[in-house]
Amino acid sequence: MVGMRSRQRFFASIMRLFLRCLRLGRRRRLRLLKHIRELWKYGRLSYHSLVYNSFTNSDVIIDSLFEPIYWIVDHVTRWFGVVFVALVLVLTSSIVLIVYLCVLPIILQTYSVSWISWHITYGHWNLIMIVFHYYKAISTPPGYPPQAKTEIPSVSICRKCISPKPARTHHCSICNRCILKMDHHCPWLNNCVGHFNHRYFLSFCVFMTMGCVYCSISSREMFREAYAAIEKMKMLDKERLQFAANQTYYQTPPPVYSFREKMFHKCIVYLWVLCSSVAFALGALTLWHVILISRGETSIERHINKKEKQRLQQKGEVFQNPYSYGCINNWRVFLGVETERHWLTRVLLPSAHSPDGDGLVWNTPSCISSKPASILAI
């Protein structure tokens, strides 16, 4: 009996210890689950506090997802800018060289004195305008807002520079700084197009398009003859191969084109194809910028104003661009034409005059008599 009671007490103590361990393990599990839930809530709160933005929408999410691609494109464009500039110089120089060596001698031999005078005058004027405006476009800074604290009014704070942004100022991810009245970053200039070099950029596009159209039209007949000559060369090469394979004493070999003749015809074809292609592509880009300038917009402002116009239309209101003064006045402001004489001295001749204003504050230009209704700048 005594042994049985001792065994019962022993088993009872073991069961109590086992139940105590179960209760202790349960408490530990509950504490662990509670701690995990607290960590999860704290993590969610921290995440939302860092990424929450009342302006977040699908566009912001897509931009965030494509941010690595934008980073790669920006860095590739930054490093290849010098290559693009060198390519412009090489291609332009090759066209000028071909014109002087191949086209101009034929013009001097076949055209009348009046046509020769016109070609020489127009061609050299166009070349001077292209070289001048391209040099000024790549060497003139587009304009940057001051880094020091100033009393200049700003419309927002740049998220990258953490500094105030004046009206029409935007951050360039390639240049890694804010640009006054930024239009876009041009890899062919290796420079941003902004307030102080926008006119040089557009003038270069206009005169380069005019030059390509001029070369393409002037050499169209020479191109047809050169293309026909190249096709004839190919046929003669085939006949020469057949002659070499079946040579007999009474056969005469086909005529042979000299190296100079071959290079002449190939250069003419190269000139016409390159000028026609550039005239088509650059002409479309120039036309787009002409439309934007006529509306008093930049490429970036075009997208901003389009969204703002849609937003106001939903409210039954009409959007008005605060920087548009009418088509003619927009061009006068853009080109810096204050008097009638300036159309000659500042538009048709090389001119390094500065644009109206400093790009920080946008007041009514002096050449504009009336100002449209005031509206908050974007």
Solvent accessible surface area in square Angstrom, and as a share of the most:
residue,aa,sasa,rsa
1,M,163,0.73
2,V,120,0.69
3,G,36,0.35
4,M,102,0.45
5,R,138,0.50
6,S,48,0.31
7,R,135,0.49
8,Q,111,0.50
9,R,153,0.56
10,F,122,0.51
11,F,123,0.51
12,A,40,0.31
13,S,46,0.30
14,I,75,0.38
15,M,106,0.47
16,R,139,0.51
17,L,105,0.52
18,F,111,0.46
19,L,81,0.40
20,R,146,0.53
21,C,72,0.43
22,L,91,0.46
23,R,121,0.44
24,L,81,0.40
25,G,23,0.22
26,R,153,0.56
27,R,138,0.50
28,R,153,0.56
29,R,145,0.53
30,L,99,0.49
31,R,167,0.61
32,L,107,0.53
33,L,90,0.45
34,K,119,0.51
35,H,98,0.44
36,I,90,0.46
37,R,136,0.50
38,E,91,0.41
39,L,102,0.51
40,W,170,0.60
41,K,137,0.58
42,Y,149,0.57
43,G,35,0.34
44,R,129,0.47
45,L,122,0.61
46,S,39,0.25
47,Y,133,0.51
48,H,89,0.40
49,S,81,0.52
50,L,152,0.75
51,V,80,0.46
52,Y,164,0.62
53,N,70,0.36
54,S,86,0.55
55,F,163,0.68
56,T,63,0.37
57,N,79,0.41
58,S,74,0.48
59,D,70,0.36
60,V,61,0.35
61,I,96,0.49
62,I,86,0.44
63,D,70,0.37
64,S,67,0.43
65,L,129,0.64
66,F,90,0.37
67,E,89,0.40
68,P,83,0.52
69,I,91,0.46
70,Y,94,0.36
71,W,150,0.53
72,I,99,0.50
73,V,81,0.46
74,D,21,0.11
75,H,51,0.23
76,V,75,0.43
77,T,23,0.13
78,R,87,0.32
79,W,191,0.67
80,F,99,0.41
81,G,1,0.01
82,V,101,0.58
83,V,81,0.47
84,F,57,0.24
85,V,22,0.13
86,A,47,0.37
87,L,73,0.36
88,V,21,0.12
89,L,96,0.48
90,V,95,0.54
91,L,59,0.29
92,T,35,0.20
93,S,67,0.43
94,S,31,0.20
95,I,20,0.10
96,V,39,0.23
97,L,107,0.53
98,I,16,0.08
99,V,39,0.23
100,Y,89,0.34
101,L,121,0.60
102,C,17,0.10
103,V,8,0.05
104,L,34,0.17
105,P,46,0.29
106,I,54,0.27
107,I,12,0.06
108,L,91,0.45
109,Q,148,0.66
110,T,92,0.54
111,Y,88,0.34
112,S,61,0.39
113,V,122,0.70
114,S,81,0.53
115,W,142,0.50
116,I,30,0.15
117,S,57,0.37
118,W,123,0.43
119,H,15,0.07
120,I,67,0.34
121,T,92,0.54
122,Y,44,0.17
123,G,21,0.20
124,H,68,0.30
125,W,63,0.22
126,N,4,0.02
127,L,49,0.24
128,I,99,0.50
129,M,0,0.00
130,I,15,0.08
131,V,87,0.50
132,F,48,0.20
133,H,4,0.02
134,Y,13,0.05
135,Y,135,0.51
136,K,45,0.19
137,A,0,0.00
138,I,56,0.28
139,S,58,0.38
140,T,24,0.14
141,P,78,0.49
142,P,1,0.01
143,G,6,0.06
144,Y,75,0.28
145,P,8,0.05
146,P,58,0.36
147,Q,126,0.56
148,A,75,0.58
149,K,208,0.88
150,T,76,0.44
151,E,178,0.80
152,I,49,0.25
153,P,93,0.59
154,S,50,0.32
155,V,71,0.41
156,S,50,0.32
157,I,102,0.52
158,C,4,0.02
159,R,206,0.75
160,K,123,0.52
161,C,41,0.24
162,I,130,0.66
163,S,16,0.11
164,P,77,0.48
165,K,33,0.14
166,P,6,0.04
167,A,15,0.12
168,R,17,0.06
169,T,5,0.03
170,H,31,0.14
171,H,39,0.17
172,C,3,0.02
173,S,52,0.33
174,I,22,0.11
175,C,46,0.27
176,N,105,0.54
177,R,92,0.33
178,C,5,0.03
179,I,0,0.00
180,L,5,0.02
181,K,28,0.12
182,M,15,0.07
183,D,1,0.01
184,H,46,0.21
185,H,26,0.12
186,C,9,0.06
187,P,35,0.22
188,W,111,0.39
189,L,3,0.01
190,N,62,0.32
191,N,19,0.09
192,C,0,0.00
193,V,0,0.00
194,G,0,0.00
195,H,10,0.04
196,F,65,0.27
197,N,0,0.00
198,H,4,0.02
199,R,17,0.06
200,Y,10,0.04
201,F,5,0.02
202,L,6,0.03
203,S,14,0.09
204,F,16,0.07
205,C,2,0.01
206,V,47,0.27
207,F,15,0.06
208,M,22,0.10
209,T,22,0.13
210,M,69,0.31
211,G,10,0.10
212,C,10,0.06
213,V,62,0.35
214,Y,39,0.15
215,C,21,0.13
216,S,15,0.10
217,I,95,0.48
218,S,31,0.20
219,S,1,0.01
220,R,110,0.40
221,E,89,0.40
222,M,29,0.13
223,F,35,0.15
224,R,149,0.54
225,E,121,0.54
226,A,2,0.01
227,Y,114,0.43
228,A,60,0.47
229,A,15,0.12
230,I,26,0.13
231,E,65,0.29
232,K,109,0.46
233,M,13,0.06
234,K,110,0.46
235,M,120,0.53
236,L,17,0.08
237,D,60,0.31
238,K,132,0.56
239,E,80,0.36
240,R,69,0.25
241,L,130,0.65
242,Q,117,0.52
243,F,35,0.15
244,A,71,0.55
245,A,83,0.65
246,N,99,0.51
247,Q,122,0.54
248,T,57,0.33
249,Y,208,0.79
250,Y,154,0.58
251,Q,76,0.34
252,T,119,0.69
253,P,76,0.48
254,P,21,0.13
255,P,97,0.61
256,V,110,0.63
257,Y,48,0.18
258,S,56,0.36
259,F,155,0.65
260,R,204,0.74
261,E,80,0.36
262,K,64,0.27
263,M,81,0.36
264,F,60,0.25
265,H,31,0.14
266,K,105,0.44
267,C,31,0.19
268,I,0,0.00
269,V,30,0.17
270,Y,86,0.33
271,L,1,0.01
272,W,69,0.24
273,V,74,0.43
274,L,34,0.17
275,C,3,0.02
276,S,30,0.20
277,S,61,0.39
278,V,47,0.27
279,A,15,0.12
280,F,171,0.71
281,A,66,0.51
282,L,28,0.14
283,G,19,0.18
284,A,62,0.48
285,L,75,0.37
286,T,12,0.07
287,L,112,0.56
288,W,100,0.35
289,H,5,0.02
290,V,45,0.26
291,I,63,0.32
292,L,1,0.01
293,I,8,0.04
294,S,27,0.17
295,R,103,0.38
296,G,12,0.11
297,E,15,0.07
298,T,1,0.01
299,S,21,0.14
300,I,46,0.23
301,E,8,0.04
302,R,71,0.26
303,H,119,0.53
304,I,49,0.25
305,N,14,0.07
306,K,112,0.47
307,K,127,0.54
308,E,33,0.15
309,K,103,0.44
310,Q,91,0.41
311,R,106,0.39
312,L,15,0.08
313,Q,108,0.48
314,Q,160,0.71
315,K,130,0.55
316,G,69,0.66
317,E,90,0.40
318,V,136,0.78
319,F,36,0.15
320,Q,72,0.32
321,N,20,0.10
322,P,23,0.14
323,Y,26,0.10
324,S,27,0.17
325,Y,34,0.13
326,G,37,0.36
327,C,76,0.45
328,I,129,0.66
329,N,44,0.23
330,N,8,0.04
331,W,46,0.16
332,R,62,0.23
333,V,32,0.19
334,F,20,0.08
335,L,22,0.11
336,G,9,0.09
337,V,1,0.00
338,E,87,0.39
339,T,71,0.41
340,E,145,0.65
341,R,167,0.61
342,H,23,0.10
343,W,92,0.32
344,L,96,0.48
345,T,45,0.26
346,R,57,0.21
347,V,35,0.20
348,L,87,0.43
349,L,79,0.39
350,P,54,0.34
351,S,16,0.10
352,A,64,0.49
353,H,29,0.13
354,S,84,0.54
355,P,30,0.19
356,D,51,0.27
357,G,50,0.48
358,D,70,0.36
359,G,0,0.00
360,L,26,0.13
361,V,58,0.33
362,W,62,0.22
363,N,105,0.54
364,T,50,0.29
365,P,9,0.06
366,S,97,0.62
367,C,26,0.16
368,I,11,0.06
369,S,122,0.79
370,S,82,0.53
371,K,114,0.48
372,P,33,0.21
373,A,68,0.53
374,S,102,0.66
375,I,63,0.32
376,L,154,0.77
377,A,27,0.21
378,I,71,0.36
